[in-house]
Amino acid sequence: MADEPLVLGIETSCDETGVGIVRGTTLLADAIASSVDEHARFGGVVPEVASRAHLEAMVPTIDRALKEAGVSARDLDGIAVTAGPGLAGALLVGVSAAKAYAYALGKPLYGVNHLASHICVDQLEHGALPEPTMALLVSGGHSSLLLSSDITSDVRPMGATIDDAAGEAFDKIARVLNLGFPGGPVIDRYAKEGDPQAITFPRGLTGPRDPAYDFSFSGLKTAVARWIEARRAAGEEVPVRDVAASFQEAVVDVLTRKAVRACKDEGVDHLMIGGGVAANSRLRALAAERCEAAGIRLRVPRPKLCTDNGAMVAALGAEMVARNRAASDWDLSADSSLPVTDPHVPGQGHSHSHDHVHEVSKENLYS
């Protein structure tokens, strides 16, 4: 175990301040400070509120993670941080903190991709990722099908949402049903007591001429909202549980159907599902059912590792160190639209760019 890289990861792409510490593929700490309650009254994430919350939570959350892991900051082999995609202001807080710690400690800095991190986190649960890996990532900001032959250098987009992400649709329908924010967990809860066949809602982009792997949830969201409005206008009671179950079924039906199809078409015999919506119980159940029928092995991390967290960033950082990938330069910038084809942001070929850290920083800046 001693020769496996010990890496701290920082995640601030949205409203979670996540700090994780891993040794190789072993999770040692996963500390999270969430600002979700501060956004609830607005019905969605407010970027400025998120950025300020990250600023306040950063140092205490890092200290908590180090204590939980039982390691000293000086023992770390590297600092990894989400460089993008995400909210620009929120990302900047994380990148700035990672630079400060890496510089003070004289450790290499790795700017990594949020989406690639969501894939890599599964290594902490189920061991090394098969190569290639087919991944379905579903969250509040992303719905993507990705094929990776090397999580540190080669991630290929197969398909993505052309409008609303799945998690975004959950939030909007929860708002229409007056169920609060965030919408994913509450709709999942109500759906368990409803009939998923009660109402037939549309399945976007599933026609014979539609893109095989792309997703669209905007039409579904509008159809559900209009159905609810029509019931209310007629003075009829809205069957909240049935609406939640039928809407949820429409979403997970399309997600799992397209993911299994991509696996078959590419000859990949397993599927990894990640992102916040991967915590949805119906998505996990239907994916398991369809994968088993198709002879595909399903890998889904436990719910806590599906939502945004620092552990996933540390996991990808550790893989970067283990595979001897180039560290990022000190001028690493946050990129709110960092493409998934860039799993990390390497320096300009300076493999020893971090050897020039001032000796004073190694000795005095961090005690």
C-alpha positions as CSV (number, residue, x, y, z in Angstrom):
1,M,0.0,0.0,0.0
2,A,2.9,2.4,0.8
3,D,3.9,2.8,-2.9
4,E,0.4,3.8,-4.0
5,P,-0.1,7.5,-4.5
6,L,-1.7,9.5,-1.6
7,V,-3.7,12.3,-3.2
8,L,-6.1,15.0,-1.9
9,G,-8.9,16.0,-4.3
10,I,-10.9,19.3,-4.2
11,E,-14.3,19.6,-5.9
12,T,-16.2,22.9,-6.1
13,S,-18.0,22.8,-9.5
14,C,-21.4,23.5,-8.1
15,D,-22.8,23.7,-4.6
16,E,-20.8,21.0,-2.8
17,T,-17.4,21.7,-1.3
18,G,-15.9,18.3,-1.5
19,V,-12.5,17.2,-0.2
20,G,-11.4,13.6,-0.6
21,I,-8.2,11.7,0.2
22,V,-7.3,8.4,-1.5
23,R,-4.4,6.1,-1.4
24,G,-4.3,4.3,-4.8
25,T,-7.9,3.1,-5.1
26,T,-8.6,3.1,-1.4
27,L,-10.8,5.8,0.0
28,L,-9.4,7.3,3.2
29,A,-11.6,10.4,3.6
30,D,-14.6,12.0,2.0
31,A,-15.5,15.3,3.6
32,I,-18.4,17.4,2.2
33,A,-19.8,20.8,3.1
34,S,-23.1,21.5,1.2
35,S,-24.7,24.8,0.6
36,V,-27.9,23.3,-0.8
37,D,-30.0,24.7,2.0
38,E,-28.9,28.2,1.1
39,H,-30.1,27.7,-2.5
40,A,-33.4,26.0,-1.7
41,R,-35.4,29.2,-1.3
42,F,-34.3,30.3,-4.8
43,G,-35.4,26.9,-6.3
44,G,-32.0,26.4,-7.8
45,V,-28.3,27.0,-7.4
46,V,-27.2,30.7,-7.3
47,P,-23.6,30.9,-8.5
48,E,-22.5,33.8,-6.2
49,V,-24.0,32.1,-3.2
50,A,-22.2,28.9,-4.0
51,S,-18.8,30.7,-4.5
52,R,-19.1,32.4,-1.1
53,A,-20.0,29.2,0.6
54,H,-17.0,27.4,-0.9
55,L,-14.7,30.2,0.4
56,E,-16.0,29.8,3.9
57,A,-16.0,25.9,3.8
58,M,-12.7,25.2,2.1
59,V,-10.1,25.3,4.9
60,P,-12.3,23.6,7.5
61,T,-13.3,20.9,5.1
62,I,-9.7,20.2,4.1
63,D,-8.7,20.0,7.7
64,R,-11.5,17.6,8.4
65,A,-10.5,15.3,5.5
66,L,-6.9,15.2,6.7
67,K,-8.0,14.3,10.2
68,E,-10.4,11.7,9.0
69,A,-7.8,10.1,6.8
70,G,-5.2,10.2,9.6
71,V,-2.5,11.7,7.4
72,S,-0.4,14.8,7.4
73,A,-0.6,17.3,4.5
74,R,3.1,16.8,4.1
75,D,2.6,13.1,3.3
76,L,0.5,13.8,0.2
77,D,1.9,12.9,-3.3
78,G,-0.2,15.4,-5.1
79,I,-3.2,17.8,-5.0
80,A,-6.0,17.3,-7.6
81,V,-8.8,19.8,-8.3
82,T,-11.8,20.0,-10.6
83,A,-10.7,22.5,-13.3
84,G,-14.0,22.2,-15.1
85,P,-16.7,22.0,-16.3
86,G,-18.9,23.8,-13.8
87,L,-19.8,27.2,-12.4
88,A,-16.9,29.6,-13.2
89,G,-16.8,31.4,-9.8
90,A,-17.2,28.2,-7.9
91,L,-14.4,26.4,-9.8
92,L,-12.1,29.4,-9.2
93,V,-12.3,29.0,-5.5
94,G,-11.3,25.3,-5.7
95,V,-8.5,25.9,-8.2
96,S,-7.1,28.8,-6.1
97,A,-7.2,26.7,-2.9
98,A,-5.5,23.7,-4.7
99,K,-2.7,26.0,-6.0
100,A,-2.2,27.5,-2.6
101,Y,-1.9,24.1,-0.9
102,A,0.2,22.6,-3.7
103,Y,2.6,25.5,-3.7
104,A,2.9,25.7,0.1
105,L,3.5,22.0,0.4
106,G,5.8,21.7,-2.7
107,K,3.5,19.1,-4.3
108,P,2.4,18.6,-7.9
109,L,-0.9,20.1,-8.9
110,Y,-3.4,18.2,-11.2
111,G,-6.3,20.0,-12.7
112,V,-8.8,17.3,-13.7
113,N,-12.2,17.0,-15.5
114,H,-15.4,16.8,-13.4
115,L,-17.0,14.2,-15.7
116,A,-14.0,12.0,-16.0
117,S,-13.8,12.1,-12.1
118,H,-17.4,10.8,-11.9
119,I,-16.3,7.8,-13.9
120,C,-13.0,7.2,-12.0
121,V,-14.7,7.2,-8.6
122,D,-16.1,3.8,-9.3
123,Q,-12.5,2.4,-8.8
124,L,-12.9,3.2,-5.1
125,E,-15.9,0.9,-4.9
126,H,-15.3,-1.9,-7.5
127,G,-11.6,-1.8,-8.3
128,A,-9.8,-0.9,-11.5
129,L,-11.9,0.3,-14.4
130,P,-12.1,-2.1,-17.3
131,E,-10.7,-0.7,-20.5
132,P,-12.6,0.4,-22.4
133,T,-15.4,1.6,-20.0
134,M,-18.8,2.7,-21.2
135,A,-20.2,5.3,-18.8
136,L,-23.6,6.9,-18.4
137,L,-23.3,10.1,-16.5
138,V,-26.5,11.7,-15.3
139,S,-26.6,14.8,-13.0
140,G,-28.2,18.2,-12.7
141,G,-25.9,19.6,-15.3
142,H,-25.0,16.7,-17.5
143,S,-26.5,13.7,-19.2
144,S,-23.8,12.0,-21.2
145,L,-22.8,8.6,-22.7
146,L,-19.0,8.3,-22.7
147,L,-16.5,5.7,-23.9
148,S,-13.1,5.7,-22.2
149,S,-10.1,3.5,-23.1
150,D,-7.9,5.3,-20.6
151,I,-9.5,7.5,-18.0
152,T,-6.4,9.7,-17.8
153,S,-6.1,10.5,-21.5
154,D,-8.9,9.1,-23.7
155,V,-12.6,9.8,-23.1
156,R,-14.8,9.9,-26.1
157,P,-18.3,11.4,-26.1
158,M,-20.9,9.0,-27.6
159,G,-24.0,11.1,-26.9
160,A,-25.2,13.9,-24.7
161,T,-28.4,15.9,-23.8
162,I,-29.3,18.5,-26.4
163,D,-31.3,20.5,-23.9
164,D,-32.2,19.9,-20.3
165,A,-30.0,17.4,-18.3
166,A,-31.9,14.7,-16.5
167,G,-31.3,16.2,-13.0
168,E,-32.5,19.6,-14.2
169,A,-35.7,18.0,-15.4
170,F,-36.2,16.4,-12.0
171,D,-35.7,19.8,-10.3
172,K,-38.2,21.5,-12.6
173,I,-41.0,19.0,-12.2
174,A,-40.5,18.9,-8.5
175,R,-41.0,22.7,-8.5
176,V,-44.2,22.4,-10.6
177,L,-45.5,19.8,-8.1
178,N,-44.5,22.1,-5.2
179,L,-42.1,19.4,-3.7
180,G,-39.1,21.7,-3.1
181,F,-35.5,21.6,-4.2
182,P,-33.5,19.6,-5.0
183,G,-36.0,17.6,-7.0
184,G,-34.2,14.2,-7.5
185,P,-34.5,12.7,-4.0
186,V,-38.0,13.9,-3.3
187,I,-39.4,12.7,-6.7
188,D,-37.7,9.3,-6.1
189,R,-39.4,9.1,-2.7
190,Y,-42.9,10.0,-4.0
191,A,-42.5,7.7,-7.0
192,K,-42.1,4.7,-4.8
193,E,-45.7,5.1,-3.8
194,G,-47.0,5.8,-7.3
195,D,-47.8,3.9,-10.4
196,P,-45.2,4.4,-13.2
197,Q,-47.7,3.2,-15.8
198,A,-50.5,5.6,-14.7
199,I,-49.7,8.3,-17.2
200,T,-47.9,7.8,-20.5
201,F,-45.4,10.7,-20.9
202,P,-43.2,11.1,-24.1
203,R,-39.8,9.4,-24.5
204,G,-37.6,12.0,-26.2
205,L,-35.3,11.1,-29.2
206,T,-36.4,7.5,-29.3
207,G,-37.7,7.5,-32.9
208,P,-36.0,5.5,-35.7
209,R,-34.4,8.6,-37.2
210,D,-33.4,10.3,-33.9
211,P,-29.7,10.3,-32.8
212,A,-29.0,6.9,-31.2
213,Y,-27.2,8.1,-28.1
214,D,-28.4,11.7,-27.6
215,F,-30.9,12.7,-24.9
216,S,-33.7,15.3,-24.7
217,F,-35.8,16.0,-21.6
218,S,-37.2,19.4,-22.4
219,G,-40.2,18.0,-24.3
220,L,-40.9,15.6,-21.4
221,K,-40.6,18.4,-18.9
222,T,-43.1,20.5,-20.8
223,A,-45.5,17.6,-21.3
224,V,-45.6,16.8,-17.6
225,A,-46.0,20.5,-16.7
226,R,-48.9,20.9,-19.1
227,W,-50.6,17.7,-17.8
228,I,-50.4,19.1,-14.3
229,E,-51.7,22.5,-15.3
230,A,-54.6,21.0,-17.2
231,R,-55.7,19.0,-14.1
232,R,-55.4,22.1,-11.9
233,A,-57.4,24.2,-14.4
234,A,-60.2,21.7,-14.4
235,G,-60.3,21.8,-10.6
236,E,-59.1,18.2,-10.3
237,E,-56.6,16.9,-7.8
238,V,-53.1,16.2,-9.1
239,P,-52.1,12.6,-8.2
240,V,-48.6,13.7,-7.2
241,R,-47.2,10.2,-6.6
242,D,-48.4,8.8,-9.9
243,V,-47.1,11.9,-11.8
244,A,-43.7,11.5,-10.0
245,A,-43.5,7.8,-10.8
246,S,-44.6,8.2,-14.5
247,F,-42.2,11.1,-15.1
248,Q,-39.3,9.2,-13.4
249,E,-40.1,6.1,-15.5
250,A,-40.0,8.1,-18.7
251,V,-36.5,9.5,-17.8
252,V,-34.9,6.2,-16.7
253,D,-36.5,4.3,-19.5
254,V,-34.7,6.4,-22.1
255,L,-31.4,6.6,-20.1
256,T,-31.1,2.9,-19.7
257,R,-32.3,1.9,-23.1
258,K,-29.7,4.1,-24.9
259,A,-26.9,3.1,-22.5
260,V,-27.5,-0.6,-23.1
261,R,-27.7,0.0,-26.9
262,A,-24.4,1.8,-26.8
263,C,-22.7,-1.1,-25.0
264,K,-24.1,-3.6,-27.6
265,D,-23.1,-1.4,-30.5
266,E,-19.6,-0.9,-29.2
267,G,-19.1,-4.5,-28.0
268,V,-18.5,-3.4,-24.4
269,D,-19.7,-6.0,-21.9
270,H,-20.2,-3.7,-18.9
271,L,-21.7,-0.3,-18.0
272,M,-20.8,2.2,-15.4
273,I,-23.4,4.8,-14.2
274,G,-22.4,7.9,-12.3
275,G,-23.5,11.4,-11.4
276,G,-26.1,12.6,-8.9
277,V,-29.0,11.0,-10.7
278,A,-27.3,7.6,-10.4
279,A,-28.4,7.7,-6.8
280,N,-32.0,7.3,-8.1
281,S,-33.4,4.0,-7.0
282,R,-35.5,3.3,-10.1
283,L,-32.6,4.1,-12.4
284,R,-30.4,1.6,-10.6
285,A,-33.1,-1.1,-10.6
286,L,-34.0,-0.7,-14.3
287,A,-30.4,-0.5,-15.3
288,A,-29.7,-3.7,-13.4
289,E,-32.7,-5.5,-15.0
290,R,-31.8,-4.4,-18.6
291,C,-28.0,-5.1,-18.2
292,E,-28.7,-8.6,-16.8
293,A,-31.0,-9.3,-19.8
294,A,-28.3,-8.1,-22.2
295,G,-25.4,-9.9,-20.5
296,I,-23.8,-6.6,-19.5
297,R,-22.1,-6.2,-16.1
298,L,-23.4,-3.1,-14.2
299,R,-21.1,-0.9,-12.0
300,V,-22.7,1.8,-9.9
301,P,-21.0,3.4,-7.0
302,R,-22.9,3.8,-3.7
303,P,-25.2,6.9,-3.7
304,K,-22.8,9.1,-1.7
305,L,-20.1,8.6,-4.3
306,C,-22.5,9.4,-7.2
307,T,-23.2,13.0,-6.1
308,D,-20.4,15.6,-6.4
309,N,-17.6,14.8,-4.0
310,G,-13.9,15.3,-3.5
311,A,-13.2,11.5,-3.4
312,M,-13.8,11.3,-7.2
313,V,-11.3,14.1,-7.9
314,A,-8.7,12.4,-5.6
315,A,-9.4,9.1,-7.4
316,L,-8.6,10.6,-10.8
317,G,-5.7,12.5,-9.4
318,A,-4.2,9.3,-7.9
319,E,-4.6,7.6,-11.3
320,M,-2.7,10.6,-12.9
321,V,0.1,10.1,-10.5
322,A,0.2,6.3,-10.8
323,R,0.3,6.6,-14.6
324,N,3.0,9.3,-14.5
325,R,0.8,11.9,-16.3
326,A,2.2,15.5,-16.5
327,A,1.2,17.8,-13.6
328,S,-0.5,21.0,-14.4
329,D,1.3,24.3,-14.5
330,W,0.9,27.0,-11.9
331,D,-1.1,29.1,-14.4
332,L,-3.8,26.4,-14.4
333,S,-7.2,28.2,-15.0
334,A,-10.7,27.2,-14.2
335,D,-12.6,26.3,-17.4
336,S,-16.4,26.3,-17.0
337,S,-16.8,24.4,-20.4
338,L,-13.8,22.1,-20.2
339,P,-14.5,19.4,-22.7
340,V,-14.8,15.8,-21.5
341,T,-12.2,14.9,-24.1
342,D,-9.7,16.6,-21.8
343,P,-9.6,14.3,-18.7
344,H,-7.0,16.6,-17.2
345,V,-5.1,19.8,-17.9
346,P,-1.4,19.0,-18.2
347,G,1.4,21.5,-18.1
348,Q,3.2,22.4,-21.3
349,G,5.5,19.3,-21.3
350,H,7.3,20.4,-18.2
351,S,7.2,17.2,-16.2
352,H,9.3,18.8,-13.5
353,S,7.4,22.1,-13.4
354,H,6.9,21.7,-9.7
355,D,10.5,21.2,-8.9
356,H,11.0,24.9,-8.8
357,V,8.8,25.5,-5.8
358,H,10.8,27.8,-3.5
359,E,12.4,26.0,-0.6
360,V,10.9,28.6,1.8
361,S,7.4,27.4,0.8
362,K,8.2,23.8,1.6
363,E,9.5,24.8,5.0
364,N,7.5,27.7,6.2
365,L,4.2,28.2,4.4
366,Y,2.4,25.2,5.8
367,S,2.8,23.9,9.3
